[in-house]
Structures are given as C-alpha cells and as structure tokens.
Amino acid sequence: MAIKIAQHSWRWWLAQKFLRLLYGRKYHYISPWKQVSVAANCLFHHKGKLLLAKRCGNIENAGCYATIGGFLDPLKKESLAEAVVREIKEEVGLSLSPDEFPVSSIRLTYLWHGREFIEESNLSTICCYYWYELTEEQVSQLQALDETAEFLWVNSAEFEGLAAQNLVPFEDTSAAIRDFFKQQNEK
C-alpha cells in the first residue's frame, strides 16, 4: 500500500510548531480540509480470551482499555503490517514479523468519522484489525511498556461489562471486539 505524502511549505511547518507549543503536545496537526488517517490494530487472543491493554501515560483516554495498535507513520511510508508490528513492539514488547500480517489477513475494517479532538475535529480514521492467536511462550513474553499500564484478558461477558462502564471508549475497537466474539461463537 503506497501512501502519497503532500509536500508542505515552510509556512505550514512553522504553523504546526506554533500549534504544538500552544497546545503543549508533542505532536500536533491542523488542517483546514477533511483528513483521513489509517490505523492498524491487532486483536490478540489466547484460549478463547482477548487481550486488552490499559492505556497510560500522556495519551488519549489513559485509564481505559484498547487493543494493541496505532496509526501508520506516513513519514516512514509504512505498510499496515509494518505499522502493526511497530506498535506491537512499542506497546507490548513482542517482536513479530510483518510477514505474519499480510493484507489478505485483515479481518475487519471500520471507518470512524468525526473523532472529536480540539485540534482534529474533522479527522476520520480507517481502522484495520488483524487477529493473531498468541502461543503460551508469546503470552509469557508480554510486557507493559510506556503506553500500557497492564493487560486484561477478557471473554465476551467481561468485555461487555467494561464497555458498559465506558472503559473501552473507541467505537471501532468495541465493534471489532464484538465481531470477534460473534465469529468465535459461530465456530
């Protein structure tokens, strides 16, 4: 998957730096036009349960649960597989190969419109979800790193309990998890 990157003028870069300083964030992006970003996520499962990571640090929705994954880095010209492998390494410390995540193995894709951030109210995201069954050895290697406070293995009922408490705030994540458990129950 090739992603074309628009070349911006020095004025655009200066405006971005100013906005980062103004809002006090490490990364900041403002655009007057509709934006679409792409995220690659992984639904790790083992023995019928799904892995959720409690978000921590200075990131959006800290204290809530999510799957492992994140946005593609367009400056690195990443593929979906490369992005999910990088995010897995950053969030849980597992070293996997992009070859284990071919595009044909994407199980679910969601378009999430109108994410509401102060600076990104016109952002839409295409979220792609891979399913990956962890081995016993891989489960023992999981580490809670910078963005992860702890892990939680959940079944469908436990997930619905978390969702009812608004502890899984991302609509696409909730939909992907529900689809995962629905398909697992149909087997």
Rosetta blueprint (number, residue, H / E / L):
1 M L
2 A L
3 I L
4 K L
5 I L
6 A L
7 Q L
8 H L
9 S L
10 W H
11 R H
12 W H
13 W H
14 L H
15 A H
16 Q H
17 K H
18 F H
19 L H
20 R H
21 L H
22 L H
23 Y H
24 G L
25 R L
26 K L
27 Y L
28 H L
29 Y L
30 I L
31 S L
32 P L
33 W L
34 K L
35 Q E
36 V E
37 S E
38 V E
39 A E
40 A E
41 N E
42 C E
43 L E
44 F E
45 H E
46 H E
47 K L
48 G L
49 K E
50 L E
51 L E
52 L E
53 A E
54 K E
55 R E
56 C L
57 G L
58 N L
59 I L
60 E L
61 N L
62 A L
63 G L
64 C L
65 Y E
66 A E
67 T L
68 I E
69 G E
70 G E
71 F E
72 L L
73 D L
74 P H
75 L H
76 K H
77 K L
78 E L
79 S L
80 L H
81 A H
82 E H
83 A H
84 V H
85 V H
86 R H
87 E H
88 I H
89 K H
90 E H
91 E H
92 V H
93 G L
94 L L
95 S L
96 L L
97 S L
98 P H
99 D H
100 E H
101 F L
102 P L
103 V H
104 S H
105 S H
106 I E
107 R E
108 L E
109 T E
110 Y E
111 L E
112 W E
113 H E
114 G E
115 R E
116 E L
117 F L
118 I L
119 E L
120 E L
121 S L
122 N L
123 L E
124 S E
125 T E
126 I E
127 C E
128 C E
129 Y E
130 Y E
131 W E
132 Y E
133 E E
134 L L
135 T L
136 E H
137 E H
138 Q H
139 V H
140 S H
141 Q H
142 L L
143 Q L
144 A L
145 L L
146 D L
147 E L
148 T E
149 A E
150 E E
151 F E
152 L E
153 W E
154 V E
155 N L
156 S H
157 A H
158 E H
159 F H
160 E H
161 G H
162 L H
163 A H
164 A H
165 Q L
166 N L
167 L L
168 V L
169 P L
170 F L
171 E H
172 D H
173 T H
174 S H
175 A H
176 A H
177 I H
178 R H
179 D H
180 F H
181 F H
182 K H
183 Q H
184 Q H
185 N H
186 E H
187 K L
